Amino acid sequence: RKEVEQDPGPFNVPEGATVAFNCTYSNSASQSFFWYRQDCRKEPKLLMSVYSSGNEDGRFTAQLNRASQYISLLIRDSKLSDSATYLCVAITGGFKTIFGAGTRLFVKA
Amino acid sequence: DTEVTQTPKHLVMGMTNKKSLKCEQHMGHRAMYWYKQKAKKPPELMFVYSYEKLSINESVPSRFSPECPNSSLLNLHLHALQPEDSALYLCASSQDRQPNQPQHFGDGTRLSIL
């Protein structure tokens, strides 16, 4: 079983749609979690941190459920520019970083 | 523009060559990372330095040799690589004053082994 699992998609959604991604992690010792986005042939860019209390940044909302060991990302009012791969990340022991395989999102006009 | 700078952007080398990848950051971060990313796969952690000391080596073959000369610089020395080592090599940095901080990535070196 992979330490961090994501649905690879692809998710194909129209502009303006709301889309949700989920991610599960197997190591209960994981301490912090993030969502990154990665465009084709580019580096991962930090999208947001994920907390149990939830974290909202504009159209993006992230949530952590420690009891179920899952992380979610909600994107509202999707834009064409949101098309990318979204990577879930879990960090253990300060530095040991595991990326999920990524979920591909295509937003269409 | 990324605040983590990697050079070169592209590198083609033969299996007998020796080359180095370089990474520099001026954000005052004290943790620096090397990752390998193959096409359509996520980044895989290779090495972590914290306060210029090697903190994590994810069982990386010895043909990859990391070096952290100071708090702003991170090198990856390459020798006798194999074709399967062709990949995007990403450097990242994070603060180390608190644990589990987000990492900021450079735009990578695209390495091809002939």
Backbone of each chain as ProteinMPNN parsed JSONL, in Angstrom:
{"seq_chain_A": "RKEVEQDPGPFNVPEGATVAFNCTYSNSASQSFFWYRQDCRKEPKLLMSVYSSGNEDGRFTAQLNRASQYISLLIRDSKLSDSATYLCVAITGGFKTIFGAGTRLFVKA", "coords_chain_A": {"N_chain_A": [[0.849, -1.189, 0.0], [0.557, 2.238, -0.853], [2.1, 5.034, 0.789], [0.92, 7.548, 0.629], [-2.034, 8.162, -0.916], [-3.801, 8.973, -3.871], [-6.572, 9.691, -6.011], [-5.917, 9.301, -9.352], [-7.308, 10.551, -11.381], [-8.078, 11.428, -14.805], [-9.8, 14.464, -13.84], [-12.326, 15.972, -15.489], [-13.749, 18.988, -15.906], [-16.263, 21.561, -16.328], [-15.759, 25.12, -16.781], [-16.319, 27.096, -13.878], [-17.333, 25.093, -12.336], [-17.501, 23.161, -9.259], [-15.007, 21.287, -7.706], [-13.71, 18.411, -6.068], [-10.961, 16.961, -4.406], [-9.547, 14.048, -2.971], [-7.327, 12.566, -0.557], [-5.487, 9.999, 0.932], [-3.583, 8.941, 3.771], [-1.188, 6.666, 5.13], [0.539, 6.548, 7.28], [0.286, 7.068, 10.551], [1.863, 8.669, 12.063], [2.463, 10.868, 10.6], [2.827, 14.374, 10.343], [2.438, 16.897, 9.216], [0.769, 18.478, 6.466], [0.237, 19.192, 3.018], [-0.988, 20.821, 0.053], [0.121, 20.832, -3.24], [0.454, 22.325, -6.485], [1.209, 21.276, -9.772], [2.291, 22.221, -12.858], [2.572, 21.16, -16.29], [5.771, 19.972, -16.927], [6.915, 21.721, -15.15], [8.024, 22.999, -11.906], [6.815, 21.759, -8.687], [4.43, 23.812, -7.039], [3.677, 25.414, -4.005], [0.423, 25.224, -2.855], [-1.396, 25.282, -0.66], [-1.364, 24.989, 2.959], [-2.54, 22.36, 5.135], [-4.911, 21.946, 7.615], [-6.432, 20.627, 10.627], [-8.444, 22.25, 11.427], [-9.26, 23.298, 9.12], [-8.62, 25.189, 6.142], [-8.787, 28.049, 4.258], [-8.415, 29.66, 1.16], [-9.267, 32.02, -0.777], [-10.797, 30.7, -3.549], [-10.178, 28.166, -2.83], [-10.285, 25.43, -0.58], [-8.981, 23.58, 2.063], [-8.827, 20.576, 3.972], [-8.179, 18.599, 6.859], [-8.555, 15.374, 8.139], [-7.776, 13.771, 10.82], [-8.521, 11.494, 12.207], [-9.617, 9.803, 10.29], [-7.515, 9.777, 8.618], [-7.324, 11.352, 6.28], [-7.16, 13.788, 3.658], [-8.441, 16.685, 2.129], [-9.201, 18.651, -0.807], [-10.901, 21.388, -1.987], [-12.088, 23.004, -4.795], [-13.624, 25.837, -5.812], [-15.755, 27.398, -8.292], [-14.266, 26.868, -10.739], [-11.478, 27.721, -12.804], [-10.048, 28.116, -16.092], [-7.334, 28.285, -15.792], [-6.839, 26.736, -13.599], [-6.283, 24.222, -14.41], [-4.168, 21.551, -13.992], [-1.817, 19.383, -12.287], [-2.574, 18.128, -9.125], [-0.98, 17.735, -6.131], [-0.802, 15.864, -3.246], [0.715, 16.068, -0.06], [2.523, 14.546, 2.584], [4.249, 14.973, 5.616], [6.657, 13.594, 7.753], [8.253, 13.39, 10.897], [9.541, 15.839, 10.681], [11.045, 16.154, 8.255], [10.826, 14.011, 6.449], [9.388, 13.479, 3.487], [6.56, 12.696, 1.69], [5.073, 12.404, -1.394], [1.845, 12.221, -2.859], [0.594, 10.473, -5.78], [-0.597, 12.296, -7.404], [-3.325, 14.199, -8.791], [-4.905, 14.713, -11.799], [-6.285, 17.578, -13.231], [-8.517, 18.898, -15.551], [-9.846, 21.781, -16.759], [-12.485, 22.94, -18.646], [-13.603, 25.174, -21.207]], "CA_chain_A": [[0.0, 0.0, 0.0], [1.341, 3.455, -0.897], [1.943, 5.832, 2.007], [-0.029, 8.623, 0.336], [-2.784, 7.73, -2.102], [-4.726, 9.918, -4.485], [-7.22, 9.287, -7.252], [-5.134, 9.984, -10.394], [-8.156, 11.24, -12.34], [-8.266, 12.878, -14.755], [-11.089, 15.091, -13.618], [-12.648, 16.917, -16.563], [-14.88, 19.769, -15.407], [-16.459, 22.829, -17.038], [-15.486, 26.342, -16.015], [-17.36, 27.439, -12.919], [-17.716, 23.932, -11.523], [-16.805, 22.873, -8.003], [-14.389, 19.964, -7.797], [-13.09, 18.01, -4.8], [-9.972, 15.895, -4.456], [-9.242, 13.442, -1.685], [-6.017, 11.95, -0.436], [-5.386, 9.28, 2.203], [-2.214, 8.633, 4.165], [-1.204, 5.444, 5.948], [1.405, 6.672, 8.451], [-0.402, 7.896, 11.552], [2.841, 9.589, 12.645], [2.601, 12.049, 9.746], [2.543, 15.518, 11.207], [1.941, 18.067, 8.502], [0.196, 18.128, 5.168], [0.162, 20.322, 2.105], [-1.352, 20.615, -1.343], [0.923, 21.516, -4.247], [0.044, 22.124, -7.867], [2.331, 21.168, -10.699], [1.968, 22.339, -14.267], [3.375, 20.252, -17.113], [7.187, 20.293, -17.082], [7.303, 22.773, -14.209], [8.226, 22.51, -10.55], [5.637, 21.869, -7.81], [4.285, 25.081, -6.322], [2.828, 25.287, -2.83], [-0.92, 25.784, -2.971], [-1.809, 25.631, 0.699], [-1.191, 24.051, 4.065], [-3.789, 21.688, 5.499], [-5.05, 21.851, 9.065], [-7.673, 19.999, 11.096], [-9.466, 23.293, 11.543], [-9.602, 23.759, 7.782], [-7.846, 26.32, 5.652], [-9.433, 28.566, 3.05], [-7.68, 30.721, 0.47], [-10.053, 32.357, -1.967], [-11.666, 29.625, -4.06], [-9.612, 26.879, -2.406], [-10.443, 25.051, 0.819], [-8.336, 22.308, 2.387], [-9.265, 20.039, 5.26], [-7.503, 17.395, 7.33], [-9.291, 14.544, 9.086], [-6.733, 12.89, 11.369], [-9.113, 10.212, 12.628], [-9.768, 8.968, 9.089], [-6.248, 9.886, 7.87], [-7.526, 11.83, 4.923], [-6.993, 15.212, 3.361], [-9.26, 17.039, 0.967], [-9.037, 19.968, -1.429], [-12.107, 21.792, -2.719], [-11.901, 24.174, -5.666], [-14.917, 26.39, -6.259], [-15.732, 28.296, -9.449], [-13.041, 26.494, -11.465], [-11.006, 28.545, -13.923], [-9.199, 27.387, -17.047], [-5.964, 28.301, -15.256], [-6.702, 25.725, -12.537], [-5.858, 22.948, -15.017], [-2.837, 21.206, -13.474], [-1.816, 18.196, -11.425], [-2.601, 18.519, -7.72], [-0.21, 16.752, -5.369], [-0.99, 15.831, -1.797], [2.016, 15.805, 0.566], [2.554, 14.294, 4.028], [5.607, 15.063, 6.16], [6.829, 12.881, 9.015], [9.545, 13.584, 11.552], [10.147, 17.114, 10.314], [11.567, 16.294, 6.892], [10.547, 12.905, 5.515], [8.296, 14.019, 2.68], [5.984, 11.748, 0.734], [4.076, 12.956, -2.308], [0.906, 11.353, -3.561], [0.876, 10.363, -7.216], [-1.152, 13.464, -8.081], [-4.621, 14.12, -9.467], [-4.913, 15.639, -12.935], [-7.52, 18.343, -13.425], [-8.687, 19.663, -16.783], [-11.012, 22.657, -16.737], [-12.776, 23.256, -20.054], [-14.499, 26.319, -21.451]], "C_chain_A": [[0.892, 1.249, 0.0], [1.085, 4.279, 0.358], [0.948, 6.968, 1.827], [-0.721, 8.259, -0.971], [-3.75, 8.799, -2.562], [-5.367, 9.266, -5.691], [-6.499, 10.026, -8.383], [-5.97, 10.79, -11.38], [-7.96, 10.639, -13.731], [-9.7, 13.29, -14.431], [-11.264, 16.11, -14.749], [-13.893, 17.687, -16.137], [-15.046, 21.026, -16.242], [-16.05, 23.999, -16.139], [-16.651, 26.624, -15.078], [-17.779, 26.289, -12.02], [-16.953, 23.921, -10.202], [-16.262, 21.453, -8.09], [-13.67, 19.67, -6.483], [-12.117, 16.864, -5.03], [-9.769, 15.36, -3.05], [-7.903, 12.75, -1.737], [-6.031, 11.211, 0.898], [-3.926, 8.993, 2.5], [-2.233, 7.493, 5.171], [-0.394, 5.577, 7.232], [0.764, 7.623, 9.464], [0.555, 8.873, 12.235], [3.063, 10.823, 11.774], [2.085, 13.267, 10.485], [2.014, 16.727, 10.453], [1.66, 17.699, 7.054], [0.035, 19.374, 4.319], [-0.443, 19.858, 0.795], [-0.419, 21.46, -2.203], [0.215, 21.364, -5.592], [1.292, 22.084, -8.737], [1.805, 21.242, -12.117], [2.961, 21.5, -15.068], [4.799, 20.786, -17.263], [7.643, 21.483, -16.227], [7.521, 22.167, -12.824], [6.93, 22.565, -9.757], [5.631, 23.237, -7.127], [3.309, 24.886, -5.162], [1.496, 25.976, -3.064], [-1.418, 26.218, -1.592], [-1.453, 24.556, 1.702], [-2.556, 23.493, 4.447], [-3.835, 21.492, 7.0], [-6.369, 21.163, 9.41], [-8.804, 21.015, 11.166], [-9.904, 23.803, 10.179], [-8.792, 24.991, 7.42], [-8.462, 26.775, 4.341], [-8.586, 29.686, 2.477], [-8.417, 31.008, -0.822], [-10.982, 31.213, -2.356], [-11.263, 28.241, -3.559], [-9.829, 26.652, -0.907], [-9.814, 23.689, 1.028], [-8.748, 21.884, 3.786], [-8.497, 18.775, 5.584], [-8.419, 16.683, 8.309], [-8.316, 13.508, 9.633], [-7.306, 11.52, 11.743], [-9.228, 9.255, 11.448], [-8.508, 8.97, 8.232], [-6.523, 10.272, 6.428], [-7.515, 13.345, 4.86], [-7.843, 15.51, 2.135], [-8.878, 18.426, 0.458], [-10.292, 20.239, -2.226], [-11.769, 23.04, -3.523], [-13.276, 24.61, -6.137], [-14.708, 27.269, -7.479], [-14.457, 28.075, -10.28], [-12.762, 27.418, -12.634], [-10.164, 27.667, -14.859], [-7.783, 27.251, -16.488], [-5.765, 27.33, -14.089], [-6.266, 24.37, -13.095], [-4.406, 22.677, -14.647], [-2.94, 19.84, -12.804], [-1.712, 18.666, -9.979], [-2.004, 17.386, -6.888], [-0.46, 16.934, -3.881], [0.345, 15.427, -1.172], [1.83, 15.574, 2.057], [4.007, 14.316, 4.482], [5.631, 14.409, 7.543], [8.191, 13.216, 9.591], [10.26, 14.85, 11.11], [10.521, 17.233, 8.848], [11.164, 15.193, 5.925], [9.25, 13.212, 4.771], [7.846, 12.987, 1.67], [4.926, 12.474, -0.075], [3.114, 11.864, -2.739], [1.209, 11.396, -5.046], [0.304, 11.532, -8.013], [-2.484, 13.172, -8.744], [-4.625, 15.157, -10.58], [-6.289, 16.28, -13.079], [-7.452, 19.064, -14.759], [-9.975, 20.479, -16.648], [-11.241, 23.138, -18.162], [-13.769, 24.396, -20.152], [-15.879, 25.831, -21.848]], "O_chain_A": [[1.862, 1.321, 0.754], [-0.006, 4.234, 0.927], [0.218, 7.313, 2.756], [-0.072, 8.073, -2.001], [-4.424, 9.445, -1.759], [-4.775, 8.388, -6.32], [-6.469, 11.256, -8.381], [-5.437, 11.611, -12.126], [-7.698, 9.441, -13.836], [-10.661, 12.571, -14.706], [-10.433, 17.0, -14.927], [-14.972, 17.106, -16.019], [-14.071, 21.517, -16.811], [-16.003, 23.881, -14.915], [-17.813, 26.421, -15.429], [-18.504, 26.493, -11.046], [-15.919, 24.57, -10.047], [-16.969, 20.532, -8.497], [-13.094, 20.565, -5.865], [-12.414, 15.917, -5.758], [-9.81, 16.105, -2.07], [-7.404, 12.393, -2.804], [-6.532, 11.739, 1.891], [-3.123, 8.823, 1.583], [-3.166, 7.364, 5.964], [-0.604, 4.815, 8.176], [0.712, 8.833, 9.248], [0.112, 9.802, 12.911], [3.786, 11.735, 12.178], [1.057, 13.218, 11.16], [1.225, 17.5, 10.997], [2.224, 16.754, 6.501], [-0.26, 20.46, 4.819], [-0.42, 18.672, 0.464], [-0.198, 22.64, -1.934], [-0.524, 20.405, -5.813], [2.285, 22.761, -8.472], [0.978, 20.429, -12.529], [4.046, 21.172, -14.589], [4.998, 21.926, -17.682], [8.625, 22.155, -16.544], [7.245, 20.989, -12.594], [6.031, 23.331, -10.103], [6.666, 23.747, -6.699], [2.253, 24.273, -5.32], [1.442, 27.152, -3.424], [-1.807, 27.368, -1.389], [-1.267, 23.388, 1.361], [-3.592, 24.074, 4.125], [-2.909, 20.936, 7.59], [-7.296, 21.119, 8.601], [-9.973, 20.676, 10.985], [-10.804, 24.637, 10.08], [-8.338, 25.735, 8.29], [-8.639, 25.977, 3.42], [-8.099, 30.551, 3.206], [-8.221, 30.332, -1.832], [-11.847, 30.812, -1.578], [-11.944, 27.255, -3.842], [-9.597, 27.537, -0.083], [-10.072, 22.754, 0.271], [-8.986, 22.713, 4.664], [-8.197, 17.974, 4.699], [-8.992, 17.307, 9.202], [-8.058, 12.49, 8.991], [-6.628, 10.503, 11.6], [-8.973, 8.058, 11.577], [-8.432, 8.253, 7.235], [-6.045, 9.638, 5.488], [-7.805, 14.058, 5.82], [-7.95, 14.691, 1.223], [-8.318, 19.25, 1.182], [-10.704, 19.42, -3.047], [-11.23, 24.01, -2.99], [-13.999, 23.848, -6.78], [-13.626, 27.82, -7.681], [-13.674, 29.002, -10.486], [-13.667, 27.84, -13.353], [-9.644, 26.624, -14.462], [-7.12, 26.233, -16.686], [-4.637, 27.128, -13.642], [-5.917, 23.47, -12.331], [-3.521, 23.477, -14.951], [-4.007, 19.228, -12.762], [-0.867, 19.497, -9.647], [-2.461, 16.243, -6.936], [-0.338, 18.034, -3.343], [1.031, 14.546, -1.69], [1.086, 16.297, 2.72], [4.885, 13.755, 3.826], [4.756, 14.638, 8.378], [9.174, 13.314, 8.856], [11.488, 14.909, 11.167], [10.338, 18.293, 8.249], [11.156, 15.406, 4.712], [8.164, 13.205, 5.35], [8.646, 12.467, 0.892], [4.005, 13.078, 0.475], [3.515, 10.721, -2.958], [1.975, 12.237, -5.515], [0.677, 11.738, -9.168], [-2.743, 12.058, -9.198], [-4.38, 16.338, -10.338], [-7.316, 15.601, -13.051], [-6.476, 19.747, -15.068], [-11.055, 19.924, -16.448], [-10.337, 23.668, -18.809], [-14.648, 24.562, -19.307], [-16.773, 26.641, -22.094]]}, "seq_chain_B": "DTEVTQTPKHLVMGMTNKKSLKCEQHMGHRAMYWYKQKAKKPPELMFVYSYEKLSINESVPSRFSPECPNSSLLNLHLHALQPEDSALYLCASSQDRQPNQPQHFGDGTRLSIL", "coords_chain_B": {"N_chain_B": [[8.791, 34.071, -10.53], [11.059, 31.671, -9.208], [12.377, 31.367, -5.86], [14.342, 29.676, -5.301], [17.152, 28.668, -6.86], [18.28, 26.764, -9.53], [20.973, 25.231, -11.229], [22.63, 23.42, -13.879], [19.905, 24.188, -16.215], [19.349, 22.235, -18.026], [20.937, 19.115, -18.68], [23.052, 16.984, -20.379], [24.661, 13.967, -20.292], [27.264, 11.504, -20.52], [27.593, 8.052, -19.499], [30.008, 7.749, -18.252], [30.807, 10.153, -17.384], [31.558, 12.875, -15.057], [29.628, 15.118, -13.273], [28.063, 18.058, -11.81], [25.156, 19.121, -10.06], [23.671, 22.204, -9.143], [22.303, 24.17, -6.479], [20.735, 26.997, -5.091], [19.672, 29.122, -2.479], [18.299, 32.069, -0.995], [16.701, 32.59, 1.168], [17.129, 32.284, 3.79], [16.596, 29.798, 4.701], [17.132, 26.74, 6.465], [16.964, 24.096, 5.91], [17.446, 21.842, 3.301], [16.711, 20.119, 0.241], [16.939, 17.318, -1.974], [15.234, 16.005, -4.77], [14.061, 13.452, -6.98], [12.368, 13.261, -10.045], [10.491, 11.366, -12.175], [8.938, 11.173, -15.428], [5.468, 11.787, -15.392], [5.224, 10.921, -12.805], [5.261, 11.317, -9.186], [7.399, 13.638, -7.3], [10.272, 12.148, -5.764], [11.771, 11.802, -2.668], [15.24, 12.269, -2.125], [17.578, 13.199, -0.633], [18.081, 14.974, 2.46], [19.216, 17.914, 3.949], [19.919, 19.412, 7.025], [20.7, 22.292, 8.663], [23.184, 22.227, 7.389], [23.976, 19.62, 7.723], [23.777, 16.193, 6.783], [20.671, 14.797, 6.926], [18.729, 13.028, 6.055], [19.008, 10.219, 3.987], [17.648, 8.632, 1.451], [18.282, 5.865, 0.899], [19.797, 6.153, -1.447], [21.616, 5.414, -4.423], [25.225, 5.253, -4.447], [26.363, 6.58, -6.571], [25.242, 9.019, -6.695], [26.069, 11.888, -5.006], [25.621, 13.979, -2.398], [26.214, 17.385, -1.332], [26.642, 19.97, 1.009], [27.807, 22.928, 1.089], [27.441, 25.375, 2.416], [24.92, 27.283, 4.197], [23.331, 28.254, 2.19], [23.727, 26.904, -0.138], [23.49, 23.955, -2.126], [24.7, 21.018, -3.442], [24.709, 18.417, -5.951], [26.547, 15.796, -6.714], [27.425, 13.906, -9.518], [28.194, 10.739, -10.807], [29.157, 8.192, -13.002], [26.547, 7.526, -13.892], [23.434, 5.851, -14.724], [21.301, 5.015, -17.533], [18.659, 4.92, -16.549], [18.661, 6.863, -14.657], [17.994, 9.196, -15.788], [16.035, 12.032, -15.514], [13.976, 14.589, -13.948], [15.568, 16.668, -11.717], [14.956, 17.995, -8.669], [15.402, 20.689, -6.456], [14.751, 21.78, -3.154], [13.782, 23.99, -0.451], [13.315, 24.705, 3.049], [12.138, 26.356, 6.037], [13.8, 25.786, 9.176], [13.359, 26.318, 11.764], [11.008, 25.671, 12.902], [9.389, 22.494, 12.964], [8.344, 20.49, 10.108], [7.751, 22.269, 7.961], [6.462, 23.963, 5.012], [7.806, 23.289, 1.764], [9.804, 24.962, -0.668], [10.269, 24.983, -4.067], [12.897, 24.771, -6.528], [13.17, 25.28, -10.124], [14.238, 23.064, -11.279], [16.575, 20.636, -12.696], [16.872, 19.225, -15.788], [17.855, 16.126, -16.55], [19.634, 14.076, -18.755], [20.826, 10.922, -19.518], [23.154, 9.447, -21.551]], "CA_chain_B": [[10.144, 33.552, -10.445], [11.306, 30.89, -8.025], [13.431, 31.885, -5.008], [15.34, 28.624, -5.254], [17.745, 28.7, -8.193], [19.015, 25.549, -9.865], [21.743, 25.223, -12.475], [22.056, 23.983, -15.102], [18.493, 23.859, -16.45], [19.376, 20.98, -18.771], [22.259, 18.498, -18.685], [23.162, 15.701, -21.064], [25.977, 13.425, -19.952], [27.494, 10.094, -20.76], [27.613, 7.247, -18.277], [31.311, 7.797, -17.585], [31.111, 11.54, -17.003], [31.275, 13.413, -13.727], [29.047, 16.452, -13.335], [27.402, 18.466, -10.567], [23.982, 19.998, -10.091], [23.797, 23.198, -8.082], [21.069, 24.757, -5.972], [21.029, 28.117, -4.21], [18.519, 29.859, -1.958], [18.667, 33.176, -0.117], [15.546, 32.868, 2.018], [17.499, 31.996, 5.176], [16.143, 28.46, 5.071], [18.233, 25.911, 6.926], [16.753, 22.722, 5.443], [17.467, 21.774, 1.841], [16.277, 18.784, -0.188], [17.007, 16.869, -3.369], [14.222, 15.071, -5.221], [14.101, 12.957, -8.362], [11.018, 13.098, -10.579], [10.354, 10.785, -13.505], [7.753, 11.661, -16.131], [4.145, 11.347, -14.95], [5.337, 10.388, -11.441], [5.509, 12.406, -8.229], [8.785, 13.745, -6.815], [10.702, 11.184, -4.743], [12.825, 12.373, -1.84], [16.546, 11.598, -2.157], [18.414, 13.631, 0.483], [17.715, 16.182, 3.201], [20.216, 18.527, 4.811], [19.426, 20.349, 8.022], [21.857, 23.015, 9.214], [24.365, 21.762, 6.64], [24.292, 18.219, 8.019], [22.887, 15.249, 6.12], [19.669, 14.323, 7.868], [18.042, 11.879, 5.453], [19.462, 9.64, 2.72], [16.633, 7.623, 1.189], [18.902, 4.699, 0.237], [20.147, 6.555, -2.804], [22.897, 4.804, -4.839], [26.394, 6.099, -4.165], [26.729, 7.382, -7.735], [24.745, 10.351, -6.368], [26.756, 12.323, -3.799], [25.221, 15.344, -2.073], [27.148, 18.213, -0.571], [26.051, 21.241, 1.428], [28.978, 23.708, 1.509], [27.002, 26.373, 3.391], [23.475, 27.244, 4.409], [22.597, 28.709, 1.001], [24.095, 26.119, -1.314], [23.363, 22.493, -2.094], [25.177, 20.407, -4.681], [24.527, 16.981, -6.133], [27.621, 15.329, -7.583], [26.968, 12.752, -10.286], [29.304, 9.976, -11.397], [28.826, 6.836, -13.477], [25.099, 7.351, -13.854], [22.815, 4.892, -15.615], [20.205, 5.626, -18.303], [17.432, 5.052, -15.752], [18.784, 8.047, -13.804], [17.45, 10.342, -16.526], [14.855, 12.504, -14.779], [14.031, 15.972, -13.473], [16.076, 16.719, -10.35], [14.398, 19.185, -8.028], [15.917, 21.12, -5.163], [13.761, 22.527, -2.374], [14.262, 24.436, 0.855], [12.273, 25.067, 4.012], [12.633, 26.82, 7.324], [14.047, 24.68, 10.093], [13.172, 26.75, 13.139], [9.892, 24.849, 13.366], [9.364, 21.307, 12.107], [7.251, 20.237, 9.181], [7.417, 23.468, 7.209], [6.314, 23.72, 3.571], [9.025, 23.408, 0.974], [9.754, 25.788, -1.865], [11.049, 24.26, -5.062], [13.485, 25.342, -7.718], [12.513, 24.778, -11.335], [14.755, 21.755, -11.621], [17.535, 20.339, -13.753], [16.417, 18.077, -16.57], [19.072, 15.346, -16.787], [19.543, 12.953, -19.694], [22.029, 10.081, -19.517], [23.253, 8.754, -22.84]], "C_chain_B": [[10.358, 32.811, -9.131], [12.438, 31.528, -7.223], [14.507, 30.845, -4.774], [15.86, 28.474, -6.682], [18.56, 27.433, -8.43], [19.754, 25.736, -11.18], [22.453, 23.885, -12.635], [20.583, 23.62, -15.244], [18.394, 22.504, -17.148], [20.801, 20.445, -18.739], [22.16, 17.161, -19.398], [24.565, 15.185, -20.761], [26.058, 11.943, -20.276], [27.651, 9.362, -19.437], [28.952, 7.311, -17.554], [31.667, 9.194, -17.089], [30.914, 11.787, -15.514], [30.753, 14.833, -13.893], [28.429, 16.779, -11.982], [26.189, 19.324, -10.86], [24.102, 20.954, -8.903], [22.446, 23.803, -7.748], [21.443, 25.858, -4.999], [19.726, 28.76, -3.748], [19.017, 30.933, -1.004], [17.475, 33.594, 0.725], [15.865, 32.624, 3.486], [17.009, 30.641, 5.651], [17.329, 27.594, 5.46], [18.03, 24.439, 6.604], [16.708, 22.749, 3.917], [17.348, 20.32, 1.405], [16.65, 18.551, -1.653], [15.918, 15.841, -3.61], [14.542, 14.64, -6.648], [12.66, 12.789, -8.826], [11.078, 12.545, -12.003], [9.036, 11.279, -14.109], [6.481, 10.985, -15.62], [4.169, 10.666, -13.578], [5.536, 11.547, -10.471], [6.984, 12.516, -7.883], [9.06, 12.694, -5.735], [11.885, 11.782, -3.986], [14.106, 11.546, -1.955], [17.334, 11.916, -0.887], [17.791, 14.851, 1.153], [18.913, 16.628, 4.015], [19.511, 19.477, 5.763], [20.624, 20.983, 8.704], [23.163, 22.415, 8.682], [24.794, 20.338, 6.969], [23.281, 17.301, 7.334], [21.963, 14.614, 7.152], [18.96, 13.076, 7.359], [18.752, 11.5, 4.154], [18.504, 8.483, 2.467], [17.2, 6.464, 0.374], [19.231, 4.987, -1.22], [21.487, 5.916, -3.191], [24.051, 5.79, -4.699], [26.878, 6.873, -5.385], [26.144, 8.799, -7.647], [25.378, 10.757, -5.036], [26.369, 13.753, -3.48], [26.296, 16.059, -1.275], [26.46, 19.508, -0.216], [27.173, 22.128, 1.957], [28.646, 24.818, 2.512], [25.474, 26.403, 3.404], [22.673, 27.648, 3.179], [22.767, 27.796, -0.202], [23.922, 24.624, -1.086], [23.803, 21.971, -3.458], [24.786, 18.942, -4.736], [25.556, 16.547, -7.172], [27.205, 13.995, -8.209], [28.158, 12.043, -10.912], [28.819, 8.584, -11.776], [27.334, 6.564, -13.407], [24.636, 6.351, -14.912], [21.678, 5.566, -16.403], [18.926, 5.818, -17.488], [17.493, 6.23, -14.766], [18.314, 9.31, -14.518], [16.13, 10.748, -15.89], [14.987, 14.008, -14.571], [14.511, 15.93, -12.026], [15.698, 18.078, -9.758], [15.09, 19.428, -6.696], [14.798, 21.885, -4.452], [14.406, 22.988, -1.077], [13.076, 24.755, 1.749], [12.929, 25.619, 5.266], [12.88, 25.634, 8.219], [13.851, 25.097, 11.54], [11.974, 26.056, 13.755], [9.825, 23.641, 12.446], [8.227, 21.354, 11.091], [6.798, 21.478, 8.406], [7.246, 23.163, 5.723], [7.631, 23.969, 2.852], [8.771, 24.234, -0.275], [10.741, 25.201, -2.862], [11.708, 25.177, -6.073], [12.83, 24.734, -8.947], [13.201, 23.557, -11.944], [15.85, 21.744, -12.674], [17.036, 19.092, -14.466], [17.658, 17.326, -17.053], [18.796, 14.203, -17.736], [20.869, 12.226, -19.697], [22.054, 9.285, -20.812], [23.921, 7.396, -22.682]], "O_chain_B": [[9.904, 33.253, -8.076], [13.34, 32.146, -7.787], [15.497, 31.128, -4.1], [15.093, 28.186, -7.601], [19.422, 27.077, -7.627], [19.228, 26.325, -12.125], [22.841, 23.272, -11.641], [20.07, 22.819, -14.463], [17.473, 21.727, -16.893], [21.761, 21.215, -18.768], [21.316, 16.323, -19.08], [25.546, 15.901, -20.957], [25.052, 11.233, -20.299], [27.82, 9.982, -18.386], [29.035, 6.967, -16.374], [32.702, 9.392, -16.453], [30.226, 11.044, -14.814], [31.368, 15.653, -14.575], [28.286, 15.91, -11.122], [26.19, 20.143, -11.779], [24.561, 20.584, -7.822], [21.569, 23.933, -8.602], [22.348, 25.694, -4.181], [18.791, 28.921, -4.532], [20.011, 30.751, -0.3], [17.254, 34.78, 0.97], [14.985, 32.738, 4.339], [17.003, 30.359, 6.849], [18.401, 27.694, 4.864], [18.853, 23.611, 6.992], [16.018, 23.575, 3.32], [17.813, 19.409, 2.09], [16.669, 19.482, -2.458], [15.693, 14.939, -2.803], [15.196, 15.354, -7.408], [11.826, 12.246, -8.101], [11.637, 13.166, -12.908], [8.143, 11.74, -13.398], [6.434, 9.767, -15.442], [3.248, 9.926, -13.231], [5.935, 12.637, -10.881], [7.749, 11.586, -8.143], [8.2, 12.393, -4.908], [12.87, 12.211, -4.586], [14.083, 10.317, -1.894], [17.714, 11.008, -0.148], [17.085, 15.642, 0.527], [19.551, 15.821, 4.69], [18.63, 20.242, 5.37], [21.468, 20.282, 9.262], [24.1, 22.142, 9.432], [25.86, 19.896, 6.54], [22.084, 17.59, 7.307], [22.407, 13.985, 8.112], [18.631, 12.178, 8.133], [19.057, 12.36, 3.327], [18.536, 7.476, 3.174], [16.684, 6.121, -0.69], [18.977, 4.171, -2.106], [22.404, 5.878, -2.37], [23.871, 7.002, -4.819], [27.732, 7.749, -5.246], [26.51, 9.673, -8.433], [25.236, 10.043, -4.043], [26.746, 14.665, -4.216], [27.154, 15.446, -0.641], [25.764, 20.089, -1.049], [27.468, 22.092, 3.151], [29.472, 25.161, 3.358], [24.824, 25.632, 2.698], [21.466, 27.415, 3.125], [22.025, 27.907, -1.178], [24.176, 24.108, 0.002], [23.33, 22.435, -4.496], [24.561, 18.306, -3.707], [25.451, 16.886, -8.351], [26.709, 13.093, -7.534], [29.035, 12.689, -11.485], [28.167, 7.895, -10.992], [26.903, 5.514, -12.929], [25.355, 6.051, -15.865], [21.155, 6.59, -15.966], [18.188, 6.778, -17.714], [16.497, 6.553, -14.118], [18.246, 10.378, -13.91], [15.221, 9.931, -15.74], [15.979, 14.619, -14.966], [13.924, 15.232, -11.199], [16.063, 19.137, -10.268], [15.33, 18.505, -5.918], [13.995, 22.56, -5.096], [15.433, 22.458, -0.653], [11.977, 25.037, 1.271], [14.109, 25.385, 5.527], [12.252, 24.588, 8.056], [14.142, 24.322, 12.451], [11.913, 25.867, 14.97], [10.167, 23.745, 11.268], [7.29, 22.144, 11.205], [5.601, 21.701, 8.223], [7.826, 22.198, 5.224], [8.457, 24.768, 3.294], [7.686, 24.212, -0.855], [11.902, 24.954, -2.535], [11.164, 26.22, -6.434], [12.038, 23.798, -8.843], [12.795, 23.073, -13.0], [16.028, 22.697, -13.432], [16.808, 18.051, -13.852], [18.419, 17.839, -17.873], [17.842, 13.447, -17.552], [21.922, 12.843, -19.861], [21.118, 8.554, -21.133], [24.088, 6.672, -23.663]]}, "name": "protein", "num_of_chains": 2, "seq": "RKEVEQDPGPFNVPEGATVAFNCTYSNSASQSFFWYRQDCRKEPKLLMSVYSSGNEDGRFTAQLNRASQYISLLIRDSKLSDSATYLCVAITGGFKTIFGAGTRLFVKADTEVTQTPKHLVMGMTNKKSLKCEQHMGHRAMYWYKQKAKKPPELMFVYSYEKLSINESVPSRFSPECPNSSLLNLHLHALQPEDSALYLCASSQDRQPNQPQHFGDGTRLSIL"}
